Amino acid sequence: MDRYDLLVIGGGAAGINALKQGLKLGARVALIDSGPLGGACINRG
């Protein structure tokens, strides 16, 4: 089983920023989202 320090739920703007910040701090990060990355604002306008 894989182990992570941070689990980000949602790949919108805030989720992607949380992922990037976790990686900067050296955390093992996983991101899950049911749709395309970027969230509704980026993908649907």
Sequence and secondary structure as in RCSB ss.txt:
>XXXX:A:sequence
MDRYDLLVIGGGAAGINALKQGLKLGARVALIDSGPLGGACINRG
>XXXX:A:secstr
    SEEEE  SHHHHHHHHHHHHTT  EEEE SS TTHHHHHH 
